[in-house]
């Protein structure tokens, strides 16, 4: 049951973030807060020790500081930085590496797809306002899509997910 709750909280938040970022180029703050609260609710049931909980807090805080620096440098949007940090509270160090790799792969593929669409798809094919904005108007990339993809893949291979599965 804990595994299902963990998975449901995480996937709901990540898919909500991806949809919001694709359609509006923003990620609402409630999604990041929902993830952090979800992590805090699940933690007592899956953490084996205080040091394990501390490692999760350290990973999340480190990614928050890194994301803040990227936002300050103009390399990442504020919603993306907050989502990346909130998601990272679920990881330990090895999980974070898996998350970063999958997110980077997804980000590259999504960016290439959007750039190809911007160049080759005629405006008449784009039937909705958000598709038009995403493909023809925006200069930004909705990195929330990549964060969602990387996050879901990383969750399925994470220590917190394995610990939850052992309890079920």
PyMOL commands that place a pseudoatom at each C-alpha (Angstrom):
pseudoatom trace, name=CA, resn=UNK, resi=1, chain=A, elem=C, hetatm=0, pos=[0.000, 0.000, 0.000]
pseudoatom trace, name=CA, resn=UNK, resi=2, chain=A, elem=C, hetatm=0, pos=[2.866, 2.389, 0.813]
pseudoatom trace, name=CA, resn=UNK, resi=3, chain=A, elem=C, hetatm=0, pos=[4.383, 1.698, -2.600]
pseudoatom trace, name=CA, resn=UNK, resi=4, chain=A, elem=C, hetatm=0, pos=[1.128, 2.622, -4.312]
pseudoatom trace, name=CA, resn=UNK, resi=5, chain=A, elem=C, hetatm=0, pos=[0.772, 5.823, -2.273]
pseudoatom trace, name=CA, resn=UNK, resi=6, chain=A, elem=C, hetatm=0, pos=[4.372, 6.838, -2.971]
pseudoatom trace, name=CA, resn=UNK, resi=7, chain=A, elem=C, hetatm=0, pos=[3.981, 6.101, -6.674]
pseudoatom trace, name=CA, resn=UNK, resi=8, chain=A, elem=C, hetatm=0, pos=[0.597, 7.868, -6.897]
pseudoatom trace, name=CA, resn=UNK, resi=9, chain=A, elem=C, hetatm=0, pos=[1.830, 11.023, -5.144]
pseudoatom trace, name=CA, resn=UNK, resi=10, chain=A, elem=C, hetatm=0, pos=[4.976, 11.232, -7.209]
pseudoatom trace, name=CA, resn=UNK, resi=11, chain=A, elem=C, hetatm=0, pos=[3.503, 10.394, -10.612]
pseudoatom trace, name=CA, resn=UNK, resi=12, chain=A, elem=C, hetatm=0, pos=[0.484, 12.676, -10.118]
pseudoatom trace, name=CA, resn=UNK, resi=13, chain=A, elem=C, hetatm=0, pos=[2.770, 15.594, -9.256]
pseudoatom trace, name=CA, resn=UNK, resi=14, chain=A, elem=C, hetatm=0, pos=[5.194, 14.952, -12.102]
pseudoatom trace, name=CA, resn=UNK, resi=15, chain=A, elem=C, hetatm=0, pos=[2.498, 14.513, -14.748]
pseudoatom trace, name=CA, resn=UNK, resi=16, chain=A, elem=C, hetatm=0, pos=[0.752, 17.653, -13.477]
pseudoatom trace, name=CA, resn=UNK, resi=17, chain=A, elem=C, hetatm=0, pos=[4.029, 19.565, -13.749]
pseudoatom trace, name=CA, resn=UNK, resi=18, chain=A, elem=C, hetatm=0, pos=[4.715, 18.234, -17.245]
pseudoatom trace, name=CA, resn=UNK, resi=19, chain=A, elem=C, hetatm=0, pos=[1.234, 19.132, -18.491]
pseudoatom trace, name=CA, resn=UNK, resi=20, chain=A, elem=C, hetatm=0, pos=[1.334, 22.580, -16.921]
pseudoatom trace, name=CA, resn=UNK, resi=21, chain=A, elem=C, hetatm=0, pos=[4.788, 23.327, -18.306]
pseudoatom trace, name=CA, resn=UNK, resi=22, chain=A, elem=C, hetatm=0, pos=[3.862, 22.127, -21.797]
pseudoatom trace, name=CA, resn=UNK, resi=23, chain=A, elem=C, hetatm=0, pos=[0.632, 24.093, -21.933]
pseudoatom trace, name=CA, resn=UNK, resi=24, chain=A, elem=C, hetatm=0, pos=[1.507, 27.282, -20.009]
pseudoatom trace, name=CA, resn=UNK, resi=25, chain=A, elem=C, hetatm=0, pos=[5.315, 27.263, -19.663]
pseudoatom trace, name=CA, resn=UNK, resi=26, chain=A, elem=C, hetatm=0, pos=[4.878, 27.506, -15.881]
pseudoatom trace, name=CA, resn=UNK, resi=27, chain=A, elem=C, hetatm=0, pos=[4.977, 24.995, -13.060]
pseudoatom trace, name=CA, resn=UNK, resi=28, chain=A, elem=C, hetatm=0, pos=[2.715, 26.007, -10.168]
pseudoatom trace, name=CA, resn=UNK, resi=29, chain=A, elem=C, hetatm=0, pos=[4.228, 26.169, -6.687]
pseudoatom trace, name=CA, resn=UNK, resi=30, chain=A, elem=C, hetatm=0, pos=[1.592, 23.787, -5.300]
pseudoatom trace, name=CA, resn=UNK, resi=31, chain=A, elem=C, hetatm=0, pos=[3.171, 20.919, -7.233]
pseudoatom trace, name=CA, resn=UNK, resi=32, chain=A, elem=C, hetatm=0, pos=[6.568, 21.344, -5.568]
pseudoatom trace, name=CA, resn=UNK, resi=33, chain=A, elem=C, hetatm=0, pos=[4.913, 21.774, -2.176]
pseudoatom trace, name=CA, resn=UNK, resi=34, chain=A, elem=C, hetatm=0, pos=[2.779, 18.682, -2.794]
pseudoatom trace, name=CA, resn=UNK, resi=35, chain=A, elem=C, hetatm=0, pos=[5.936, 16.666, -3.505]
pseudoatom trace, name=CA, resn=UNK, resi=36, chain=A, elem=C, hetatm=0, pos=[7.707, 17.879, -0.367]
pseudoatom trace, name=CA, resn=UNK, resi=37, chain=A, elem=C, hetatm=0, pos=[4.674, 17.184, 1.832]
pseudoatom trace, name=CA, resn=UNK, resi=38, chain=A, elem=C, hetatm=0, pos=[4.288, 13.793, 0.158]
pseudoatom trace, name=CA, resn=UNK, resi=39, chain=A, elem=C, hetatm=0, pos=[7.925, 13.009, 0.915]
pseudoatom trace, name=CA, resn=UNK, resi=40, chain=A, elem=C, hetatm=0, pos=[7.502, 14.016, 4.563]
pseudoatom trace, name=CA, resn=UNK, resi=41, chain=A, elem=C, hetatm=0, pos=[4.347, 11.912, 4.916]
pseudoatom trace, name=CA, resn=UNK, resi=42, chain=A, elem=C, hetatm=0, pos=[5.921, 8.810, 3.345]
pseudoatom trace, name=CA, resn=UNK, resi=43, chain=A, elem=C, hetatm=0, pos=[9.327, 9.139, 5.068]
pseudoatom trace, name=CA, resn=UNK, resi=44, chain=A, elem=C, hetatm=0, pos=[8.460, 7.699, 8.484]
pseudoatom trace, name=CA, resn=UNK, resi=45, chain=A, elem=C, hetatm=0, pos=[7.208, 4.518, 6.846]
pseudoatom trace, name=CA, resn=UNK, resi=46, chain=A, elem=C, hetatm=0, pos=[10.175, 3.841, 4.562]
pseudoatom trace, name=CA, resn=UNK, resi=47, chain=A, elem=C, hetatm=0, pos=[13.257, 5.339, 6.212]
pseudoatom trace, name=CA, resn=UNK, resi=48, chain=A, elem=C, hetatm=0, pos=[15.453, 2.808, 7.955]
pseudoatom trace, name=CA, resn=UNK, resi=49, chain=A, elem=C, hetatm=0, pos=[17.389, 5.375, 9.991]
pseudoatom trace, name=CA, resn=UNK, resi=50, chain=A, elem=C, hetatm=0, pos=[17.806, 9.049, 10.745]
pseudoatom trace, name=CA, resn=UNK, resi=51, chain=A, elem=C, hetatm=0, pos=[21.008, 9.063, 8.698]
pseudoatom trace, name=CA, resn=UNK, resi=52, chain=A, elem=C, hetatm=0, pos=[19.057, 7.863, 5.668]
pseudoatom trace, name=CA, resn=UNK, resi=53, chain=A, elem=C, hetatm=0, pos=[16.504, 10.643, 6.220]
pseudoatom trace, name=CA, resn=UNK, resi=54, chain=A, elem=C, hetatm=0, pos=[19.390, 13.111, 6.596]
pseudoatom trace, name=CA, resn=UNK, resi=55, chain=A, elem=C, hetatm=0, pos=[20.879, 11.983, 3.293]
pseudoatom trace, name=CA, resn=UNK, resi=56, chain=A, elem=C, hetatm=0, pos=[17.565, 12.645, 1.546]
pseudoatom trace, name=CA, resn=UNK, resi=57, chain=A, elem=C, hetatm=0, pos=[17.435, 16.123, 3.100]
pseudoatom trace, name=CA, resn=UNK, resi=58, chain=A, elem=C, hetatm=0, pos=[21.031, 16.795, 2.079]
pseudoatom trace, name=CA, resn=UNK, resi=59, chain=A, elem=C, hetatm=0, pos=[20.405, 15.705, -1.526]
pseudoatom trace, name=CA, resn=UNK, resi=60, chain=A, elem=C, hetatm=0, pos=[17.265, 17.862, -1.756]
pseudoatom trace, name=CA, resn=UNK, resi=61, chain=A, elem=C, hetatm=0, pos=[18.975, 20.890, -0.235]
pseudoatom trace, name=CA, resn=UNK, resi=62, chain=A, elem=C, hetatm=0, pos=[22.031, 20.515, -2.479]
pseudoatom trace, name=CA, resn=UNK, resi=63, chain=A, elem=C, hetatm=0, pos=[19.861, 20.323, -5.583]
pseudoatom trace, name=CA, resn=UNK, resi=64, chain=A, elem=C, hetatm=0, pos=[17.871, 23.331, -4.372]
pseudoatom trace, name=CA, resn=UNK, resi=65, chain=A, elem=C, hetatm=0, pos=[21.078, 25.393, -4.095]
pseudoatom trace, name=CA, resn=UNK, resi=66, chain=A, elem=C, hetatm=0, pos=[22.283, 24.153, -7.489]
pseudoatom trace, name=CA, resn=UNK, resi=67, chain=A, elem=C, hetatm=0, pos=[18.889, 24.932, -9.051]
pseudoatom trace, name=CA, resn=UNK, resi=68, chain=A, elem=C, hetatm=0, pos=[18.856, 28.391, -7.466]
pseudoatom trace, name=CA, resn=UNK, resi=69, chain=A, elem=C, hetatm=0, pos=[22.270, 29.102, -8.987]
pseudoatom trace, name=CA, resn=UNK, resi=70, chain=A, elem=C, hetatm=0, pos=[21.057, 27.907, -12.396]
pseudoatom trace, name=CA, resn=UNK, resi=71, chain=A, elem=C, hetatm=0, pos=[17.953, 30.092, -12.082]
pseudoatom trace, name=CA, resn=UNK, resi=72, chain=A, elem=C, hetatm=0, pos=[20.048, 33.100, -11.050]
pseudoatom trace, name=CA, resn=UNK, resi=73, chain=A, elem=C, hetatm=0, pos=[22.256, 32.520, -14.094]
pseudoatom trace, name=CA, resn=UNK, resi=74, chain=A, elem=C, hetatm=0, pos=[19.226, 32.422, -16.377]
pseudoatom trace, name=CA, resn=UNK, resi=75, chain=A, elem=C, hetatm=0, pos=[19.785, 28.793, -17.389]
pseudoatom trace, name=CA, resn=UNK, resi=76, chain=A, elem=C, hetatm=0, pos=[16.677, 27.361, -15.759]
pseudoatom trace, name=CA, resn=UNK, resi=77, chain=A, elem=C, hetatm=0, pos=[13.201, 28.645, -14.993]
pseudoatom trace, name=CA, resn=UNK, resi=78, chain=A, elem=C, hetatm=0, pos=[12.071, 29.176, -11.420]
pseudoatom trace, name=CA, resn=UNK, resi=79, chain=A, elem=C, hetatm=0, pos=[9.386, 26.482, -11.586]
pseudoatom trace, name=CA, resn=UNK, resi=80, chain=A, elem=C, hetatm=0, pos=[11.870, 24.016, -13.056]
pseudoatom trace, name=CA, resn=UNK, resi=81, chain=A, elem=C, hetatm=0, pos=[14.382, 24.756, -10.289]
pseudoatom trace, name=CA, resn=UNK, resi=82, chain=A, elem=C, hetatm=0, pos=[11.747, 24.287, -7.573]
pseudoatom trace, name=CA, resn=UNK, resi=83, chain=A, elem=C, hetatm=0, pos=[10.424, 21.073, -9.121]
pseudoatom trace, name=CA, resn=UNK, resi=84, chain=A, elem=C, hetatm=0, pos=[13.937, 19.687, -9.502]
pseudoatom trace, name=CA, resn=UNK, resi=85, chain=A, elem=C, hetatm=0, pos=[14.668, 20.432, -5.834]
pseudoatom trace, name=CA, resn=UNK, resi=86, chain=A, elem=C, hetatm=0, pos=[11.352, 19.065, -4.532]
pseudoatom trace, name=CA, resn=UNK, resi=87, chain=A, elem=C, hetatm=0, pos=[11.814, 15.887, -6.556]
pseudoatom trace, name=CA, resn=UNK, resi=88, chain=A, elem=C, hetatm=0, pos=[15.339, 15.448, -5.246]
pseudoatom trace, name=CA, resn=UNK, resi=89, chain=A, elem=C, hetatm=0, pos=[14.181, 15.015, -1.661]
pseudoatom trace, name=CA, resn=UNK, resi=90, chain=A, elem=C, hetatm=0, pos=[13.128, 11.523, -2.752]
pseudoatom trace, name=CA, resn=UNK, resi=91, chain=A, elem=C, hetatm=0, pos=[16.678, 10.599, -3.782]
pseudoatom trace, name=CA, resn=UNK, resi=92, chain=A, elem=C, hetatm=0, pos=[19.850, 9.392, -2.202]
pseudoatom trace, name=CA, resn=UNK, resi=93, chain=A, elem=C, hetatm=0, pos=[23.129, 10.199, -3.974]
pseudoatom trace, name=CA, resn=UNK, resi=94, chain=A, elem=C, hetatm=0, pos=[23.087, 7.202, -6.373]
pseudoatom trace, name=CA, resn=UNK, resi=95, chain=A, elem=C, hetatm=0, pos=[19.425, 7.918, -7.188]
pseudoatom trace, name=CA, resn=UNK, resi=96, chain=A, elem=C, hetatm=0, pos=[20.290, 11.536, -7.958]
pseudoatom trace, name=CA, resn=UNK, resi=97, chain=A, elem=C, hetatm=0, pos=[22.820, 10.456, -10.582]
pseudoatom trace, name=CA, resn=UNK, resi=98, chain=A, elem=C, hetatm=0, pos=[20.193, 8.250, -12.234]
pseudoatom trace, name=CA, resn=UNK, resi=99, chain=A, elem=C, hetatm=0, pos=[17.704, 11.164, -12.124]
pseudoatom trace, name=CA, resn=UNK, resi=100, chain=A, elem=C, hetatm=0, pos=[20.161, 13.608, -13.680]
pseudoatom trace, name=CA, resn=UNK, resi=101, chain=A, elem=C, hetatm=0, pos=[21.128, 11.209, -16.479]
pseudoatom trace, name=CA, resn=UNK, resi=102, chain=A, elem=C, hetatm=0, pos=[17.522, 10.327, -17.420]
pseudoatom trace, name=CA, resn=UNK, resi=103, chain=A, elem=C, hetatm=0, pos=[16.427, 13.956, -17.186]
pseudoatom trace, name=CA, resn=UNK, resi=104, chain=A, elem=C, hetatm=0, pos=[19.298, 15.067, -19.422]
pseudoatom trace, name=CA, resn=UNK, resi=105, chain=A, elem=C, hetatm=0, pos=[18.503, 12.386, -22.009]
pseudoatom trace, name=CA, resn=UNK, resi=106, chain=A, elem=C, hetatm=0, pos=[14.811, 13.302, -21.973]
pseudoatom trace, name=CA, resn=UNK, resi=107, chain=A, elem=C, hetatm=0, pos=[15.625, 17.021, -22.099]
pseudoatom trace, name=CA, resn=UNK, resi=108, chain=A, elem=C, hetatm=0, pos=[17.822, 16.565, -25.139]
pseudoatom trace, name=CA, resn=UNK, resi=109, chain=A, elem=C, hetatm=0, pos=[15.254, 14.469, -26.980]
pseudoatom trace, name=CA, resn=UNK, resi=110, chain=A, elem=C, hetatm=0, pos=[12.359, 16.798, -26.131]
pseudoatom trace, name=CA, resn=UNK, resi=111, chain=A, elem=C, hetatm=0, pos=[14.375, 19.865, -27.127]
pseudoatom trace, name=CA, resn=UNK, resi=112, chain=A, elem=C, hetatm=0, pos=[15.353, 18.290, -30.438]
pseudoatom trace, name=CA, resn=UNK, resi=113, chain=A, elem=C, hetatm=0, pos=[11.731, 17.342, -31.114]
pseudoatom trace, name=CA, resn=UNK, resi=114, chain=A, elem=C, hetatm=0, pos=[10.448, 20.838, -30.316]
pseudoatom trace, name=CA, resn=UNK, resi=115, chain=A, elem=C, hetatm=0, pos=[13.156, 22.485, -32.419]
pseudoatom trace, name=CA, resn=UNK, resi=116, chain=A, elem=C, hetatm=0, pos=[12.302, 20.211, -35.355]
pseudoatom trace, name=CA, resn=UNK, resi=117, chain=A, elem=C, hetatm=0, pos=[8.618, 21.025, -34.930]
pseudoatom trace, name=CA, resn=UNK, resi=118, chain=A, elem=C, hetatm=0, pos=[9.409, 24.748, -34.810]
pseudoatom trace, name=CA, resn=UNK, resi=119, chain=A, elem=C, hetatm=0, pos=[11.254, 24.473, -38.085]
pseudoatom trace, name=CA, resn=UNK, resi=120, chain=A, elem=C, hetatm=0, pos=[9.177, 22.004, -40.087]
pseudoatom trace, name=CA, resn=UNK, resi=121, chain=A, elem=C, hetatm=0, pos=[5.567, 21.975, -38.869]
pseudoatom trace, name=CA, resn=UNK, resi=122, chain=A, elem=C, hetatm=0, pos=[3.264, 24.452, -40.589]
pseudoatom trace, name=CA, resn=UNK, resi=123, chain=A, elem=C, hetatm=0, pos=[1.154, 26.670, -38.352]
pseudoatom trace, name=CA, resn=UNK, resi=124, chain=A, elem=C, hetatm=0, pos=[-2.095, 25.256, -39.743]
pseudoatom trace, name=CA, resn=UNK, resi=125, chain=A, elem=C, hetatm=0, pos=[-1.321, 21.820, -38.289]
pseudoatom trace, name=CA, resn=UNK, resi=126, chain=A, elem=C, hetatm=0, pos=[-1.192, 23.170, -34.741]
pseudoatom trace, name=CA, resn=UNK, resi=127, chain=A, elem=C, hetatm=0, pos=[-4.798, 22.982, -33.587]
pseudoatom trace, name=CA, resn=UNK, resi=128, chain=A, elem=C, hetatm=0, pos=[-4.672, 24.470, -30.082]
pseudoatom trace, name=CA, resn=UNK, resi=129, chain=A, elem=C, hetatm=0, pos=[-3.336, 27.704, -28.649]
pseudoatom trace, name=CA, resn=UNK, resi=130, chain=A, elem=C, hetatm=0, pos=[-0.900, 25.969, -26.310]
pseudoatom trace, name=CA, resn=UNK, resi=131, chain=A, elem=C, hetatm=0, pos=[0.538, 23.863, -29.147]
pseudoatom trace, name=CA, resn=UNK, resi=132, chain=A, elem=C, hetatm=0, pos=[1.001, 26.971, -31.244]
pseudoatom trace, name=CA, resn=UNK, resi=133, chain=A, elem=C, hetatm=0, pos=[2.747, 28.795, -28.385]
pseudoatom trace, name=CA, resn=UNK, resi=134, chain=A, elem=C, hetatm=0, pos=[4.937, 25.795, -27.597]
pseudoatom trace, name=CA, resn=UNK, resi=135, chain=A, elem=C, hetatm=0, pos=[6.031, 25.222, -31.158]
pseudoatom trace, name=CA, resn=UNK, resi=136, chain=A, elem=C, hetatm=0, pos=[5.957, 28.637, -32.822]
pseudoatom trace, name=CA, resn=UNK, resi=137, chain=A, elem=C, hetatm=0, pos=[5.957, 31.463, -30.276]
pseudoatom trace, name=CA, resn=UNK, resi=138, chain=A, elem=C, hetatm=0, pos=[8.064, 30.414, -27.311]
pseudoatom trace, name=CA, resn=UNK, resi=139, chain=A, elem=C, hetatm=0, pos=[11.823, 30.604, -27.234]
pseudoatom trace, name=CA, resn=UNK, resi=140, chain=A, elem=C, hetatm=0, pos=[11.933, 28.647, -23.988]
pseudoatom trace, name=CA, resn=UNK, resi=141, chain=A, elem=C, hetatm=0, pos=[11.843, 24.907, -23.529]
pseudoatom trace, name=CA, resn=UNK, resi=142, chain=A, elem=C, hetatm=0, pos=[9.385, 23.251, -21.119]
pseudoatom trace, name=CA, resn=UNK, resi=143, chain=A, elem=C, hetatm=0, pos=[11.994, 21.423, -19.050]
pseudoatom trace, name=CA, resn=UNK, resi=144, chain=A, elem=C, hetatm=0, pos=[9.266, 20.180, -16.705]
pseudoatom trace, name=CA, resn=UNK, resi=145, chain=A, elem=C, hetatm=0, pos=[8.608, 17.465, -19.290]
pseudoatom trace, name=CA, resn=UNK, resi=146, chain=A, elem=C, hetatm=0, pos=[12.162, 16.187, -18.963]
pseudoatom trace, name=CA, resn=UNK, resi=147, chain=A, elem=C, hetatm=0, pos=[12.084, 16.475, -15.157]
pseudoatom trace, name=CA, resn=UNK, resi=148, chain=A, elem=C, hetatm=0, pos=[8.885, 14.415, -15.090]
pseudoatom trace, name=CA, resn=UNK, resi=149, chain=A, elem=C, hetatm=0, pos=[10.310, 11.725, -17.376]
pseudoatom trace, name=CA, resn=UNK, resi=150, chain=A, elem=C, hetatm=0, pos=[13.596, 11.531, -15.473]
pseudoatom trace, name=CA, resn=UNK, resi=151, chain=A, elem=C, hetatm=0, pos=[11.835, 11.627, -12.111]
pseudoatom trace, name=CA, resn=UNK, resi=152, chain=A, elem=C, hetatm=0, pos=[9.469, 8.768, -12.852]
pseudoatom trace, name=CA, resn=UNK, resi=153, chain=A, elem=C, hetatm=0, pos=[12.270, 6.589, -14.206]
pseudoatom trace, name=CA, resn=UNK, resi=154, chain=A, elem=C, hetatm=0, pos=[14.485, 7.442, -11.247]
pseudoatom trace, name=CA, resn=UNK, resi=155, chain=A, elem=C, hetatm=0, pos=[11.704, 6.735, -8.751]
pseudoatom trace, name=CA, resn=UNK, resi=156, chain=A, elem=C, hetatm=0, pos=[11.247, 3.204, -10.051]
pseudoatom trace, name=CA, resn=UNK, resi=157, chain=A, elem=C, hetatm=0, pos=[14.952, 2.518, -9.414]
pseudoatom trace, name=CA, resn=UNK, resi=158, chain=A, elem=C, hetatm=0, pos=[15.331, 4.493, -6.178]
pseudoatom trace, name=CA, resn=UNK, resi=159, chain=A, elem=C, hetatm=0, pos=[16.085, 3.293, -2.679]
pseudoatom trace, name=CA, resn=UNK, resi=160, chain=A, elem=C, hetatm=0, pos=[12.929, 4.887, -1.303]
pseudoatom trace, name=CA, resn=UNK, resi=161, chain=A, elem=C, hetatm=0, pos=[10.806, 2.947, -3.809]
pseudoatom trace, name=CA, resn=UNK, resi=162, chain=A, elem=C, hetatm=0, pos=[12.601, -0.326, -2.975]
pseudoatom trace, name=CA, resn=UNK, resi=163, chain=A, elem=C, hetatm=0, pos=[12.104, 0.299, 0.743]
pseudoatom trace, name=CA, resn=UNK, resi=164, chain=A, elem=C, hetatm=0, pos=[8.404, 0.992, 0.182]
pseudoatom trace, name=CA, resn=UNK, resi=165, chain=A, elem=C, hetatm=0, pos=[8.081, -2.165, -1.920]
pseudoatom trace, name=CA, resn=UNK, resi=166, chain=A, elem=C, hetatm=0, pos=[9.599, -4.263, 0.866]
pseudoatom trace, name=CA, resn=UNK, resi=167, chain=A, elem=C, hetatm=0, pos=[6.937, -2.987, 3.246]
pseudoatom trace, name=CA, resn=UNK, resi=168, chain=A, elem=C, hetatm=0, pos=[4.095, -3.926, 0.911]
for i in range(1, 168): cmd.bond("trace and resi %d" % i, "trace and resi %d" % (i + 1))
show_as sticks, trace
zoom trace
